[in-house]
């Protein structure tokens, strides 16, 4: 089982390394999201650069990058801790993509996808949390930070067995947002609808 877990960790990293934002931007003849806008290859930046359809496609692909290896590993009988490591590997692939010079995004959607196999109720809690924060503040990063911070608590009530793996994933995403946290505290963070000199 250990060798299978290691194999799936590698597979998850390779899945995560496919930069959806770059691929979709190329398909729609949009600027490279790594060098335009906020320079973050994620759905929010693609939304600013190209609108709803490309952003939606990026979002779906990023979610699948997390869901596919974790779901597959679950059906292979891998234990919760192993599933947590596989989920982290998928997110690390997104953050440090092998195929794109190790320059990736924040892995929020990929982390969401990795948590999706736990249950639709958890997914619903996370989505509502993110939407509520973004609606009230306009900050996508703050919505992501609050949603992932609440994820272990939600998981405890939904499927307690997966609380530790989800907490591991949440810590990774929060650490990845350290620059956003600094900008939120200083009041210089960009809002979702900003089109000018943006940071993400």
C-alpha positions as CSV (number, residue, x, y, z in Angstrom):
1,X,0.0,0.0,0.0
2,X,2.9,2.3,0.7
3,X,4.3,1.9,-2.9
4,X,0.8,2.6,-4.3
5,X,0.5,5.7,-2.2
6,X,3.9,7.0,-3.4
7,X,2.8,6.2,-7.0
8,X,-0.4,8.2,-6.6
9,X,1.5,11.1,-5.0
10,X,3.6,11.3,-8.1
11,X,0.5,11.0,-10.3
12,X,-1.2,13.8,-8.4
13,X,1.8,16.1,-8.7
14,X,1.8,15.5,-12.5
15,X,-1.9,16.1,-12.7
16,X,-1.5,19.3,-10.7
17,X,1.4,20.5,-12.9
18,X,-1.0,21.1,-15.9
19,X,-1.5,24.8,-15.7
20,X,-5.1,25.3,-16.7
21,X,-4.9,29.1,-16.7
22,X,-2.0,29.0,-19.2
23,X,-3.6,26.4,-21.5
24,X,-7.0,28.1,-21.6
25,X,-5.5,31.5,-22.1
26,X,-3.6,30.2,-25.1
27,X,-6.7,28.6,-26.5
28,X,-8.6,31.9,-26.2
29,X,-5.7,34.1,-27.4
30,X,-5.5,35.9,-24.1
31,X,-2.4,37.3,-22.5
32,X,-0.2,34.9,-20.5
33,X,-1.7,35.1,-17.0
34,X,1.8,34.6,-15.5
35,X,2.9,38.0,-17.0
36,X,-0.3,39.9,-17.3
37,X,-2.9,41.2,-14.8
38,X,-1.9,40.0,-11.3
39,X,0.6,37.6,-12.8
40,X,-1.2,34.8,-10.9
41,X,-2.2,31.8,-13.2
42,X,-5.6,31.2,-11.7
43,X,-9.3,31.6,-12.5
44,X,-9.6,35.1,-10.9
45,X,-6.8,36.6,-13.0
46,X,-8.1,34.9,-16.2
47,X,-11.6,36.3,-15.4
48,X,-10.0,39.8,-15.3
49,X,-8.1,39.2,-18.5
50,X,-10.7,37.3,-20.6
51,X,-14.1,37.2,-18.9
52,X,-16.4,34.5,-17.6
53,X,-16.1,31.6,-20.0
54,X,-12.3,31.2,-19.9
55,X,-12.3,31.7,-16.2
56,X,-15.0,29.1,-15.7
57,X,-13.1,26.6,-17.8
58,X,-9.9,27.3,-15.7
59,X,-11.9,26.8,-12.5
60,X,-13.4,23.5,-13.7
61,X,-10.0,22.1,-14.8
62,X,-8.3,23.2,-11.6
63,X,-11.0,21.5,-9.5
64,X,-10.6,18.3,-11.6
65,X,-6.8,18.3,-11.0
66,X,-7.5,17.9,-7.3
67,X,-10.6,15.7,-7.5
68,X,-9.3,13.1,-10.0
69,X,-6.2,11.8,-8.2
70,X,-7.9,11.9,-4.7
71,X,-11.0,10.2,-5.9
72,X,-9.0,7.5,-7.7
73,X,-6.8,7.0,-4.6
74,X,-9.9,6.6,-2.4
75,X,-11.3,3.9,-4.6
76,X,-7.9,2.2,-4.5
77,X,-8.3,1.9,-0.8
78,X,-5.6,4.4,0.3
79,X,-5.9,5.5,3.9
80,X,-7.0,9.1,4.9
81,X,-3.5,10.3,5.7
82,X,-2.3,9.0,2.4
83,X,-5.2,10.8,0.7
84,X,-4.1,14.0,2.4
85,X,-0.6,13.7,1.0
86,X,-2.0,13.0,-2.4
87,X,-4.1,16.1,-2.2
88,X,-1.1,18.2,-1.1
89,X,0.9,16.7,-4.1
90,X,-1.8,17.9,-6.5
91,X,-1.7,21.4,-5.0
92,X,2.1,21.5,-5.1
93,X,1.9,20.6,-8.7
94,X,-0.4,23.6,-9.3
95,X,1.9,25.8,-7.2
96,X,5.1,24.5,-8.7
97,X,4.1,23.1,-12.1
98,X,6.7,20.8,-13.7
99,X,5.7,21.7,-17.3
100,X,5.6,25.5,-16.8
101,X,8.9,26.4,-15.1
102,X,7.6,25.8,-11.6
103,X,5.7,29.1,-11.6
104,X,2.1,28.4,-10.7
105,X,-0.9,29.7,-8.8
106,X,-2.4,29.6,-5.3
107,X,-4.1,26.2,-5.7
108,X,-7.4,27.2,-4.1
109,X,-9.6,25.5,-6.7
110,X,-7.3,22.5,-6.8
111,X,-7.5,22.2,-3.0
112,X,-11.3,22.5,-3.3
113,X,-11.3,19.7,-5.8
114,X,-9.2,17.6,-3.5
115,X,-11.7,18.1,-0.7
116,X,-14.7,17.4,-3.0
117,X,-14.7,13.6,-2.6
118,X,-15.3,14.1,1.2
119,X,-18.9,15.1,0.3
120,X,-21.1,17.6,-1.4
121,X,-22.1,19.0,2.0
122,X,-18.5,20.1,2.7
123,X,-18.3,21.5,-0.8
124,X,-21.5,23.5,-0.1
125,X,-20.2,24.9,3.1
126,X,-16.9,26.0,1.4
127,X,-18.7,27.6,-1.5
128,X,-21.1,29.5,0.7
129,X,-18.3,30.7,2.9
130,X,-16.3,32.0,-0.1
131,X,-19.3,33.7,-1.8
132,X,-20.4,35.4,1.4
133,X,-16.9,36.9,2.1
134,X,-16.4,38.0,-1.5
135,X,-19.9,39.5,-1.6
136,X,-19.3,41.4,1.6
137,X,-15.7,42.5,0.9
138,X,-14.8,42.0,-2.7
139,X,-11.6,40.2,-1.8
140,X,-11.3,36.8,-3.5
141,X,-8.2,36.0,-1.5
142,X,-9.9,36.7,1.8
143,X,-12.8,34.5,0.8
144,X,-10.3,31.7,0.0
145,X,-8.4,32.2,3.3
146,X,-11.6,32.1,5.4
147,X,-13.1,29.1,3.5
148,X,-9.9,27.0,3.8
149,X,-9.5,28.0,7.5
150,X,-13.0,26.8,8.2
151,X,-12.6,23.6,6.1
152,X,-11.2,21.5,9.0
153,X,-14.0,22.5,11.2
154,X,-16.6,21.7,8.6
155,X,-14.9,18.4,7.9
156,X,-15.1,17.5,11.6
157,X,-18.8,17.7,11.5
158,X,-19.2,16.0,8.1
159,X,-16.5,13.2,8.2
160,X,-14.2,13.5,11.2
161,X,-11.9,10.9,9.9
162,X,-10.6,13.3,7.2
163,X,-10.1,16.3,9.6
164,X,-6.3,16.0,9.8
165,X,-5.7,15.6,6.0
166,X,-7.9,18.6,5.4
167,X,-6.1,20.6,8.0
168,X,-2.8,19.7,6.3
169,X,-4.2,21.0,3.0
170,X,-5.6,24.2,4.6
171,X,-2.2,25.1,6.1
172,X,-0.6,24.8,2.7
173,X,-3.1,27.1,1.1
174,X,-2.9,29.7,3.9
175,X,0.9,29.7,3.7
176,X,0.7,30.2,-0.1
177,X,-1.4,33.3,0.6
178,X,1.2,35.0,2.8
179,X,1.6,37.9,0.4
180,X,-2.1,38.4,0.2
181,X,-2.4,38.4,3.9
182,X,0.2,41.2,4.1
183,X,-1.7,43.2,1.5
184,X,-5.0,42.7,3.2
185,X,-3.5,43.9,6.5
186,X,-2.0,47.0,4.7
187,X,-5.2,47.7,2.7
188,X,-3.5,47.3,-0.7
189,X,-5.1,44.0,-1.8
190,X,-7.0,44.1,-5.1
191,X,-10.7,43.3,-5.3
192,X,-12.2,40.8,-7.8
193,X,-13.6,43.5,-10.1
194,X,-10.4,45.7,-10.2
195,X,-9.1,46.1,-13.7
196,X,-6.2,48.5,-13.2
197,X,-2.9,47.9,-11.4
198,X,-3.8,44.6,-9.7
199,X,-2.1,42.2,-7.4
200,X,-3.3,38.8,-6.4
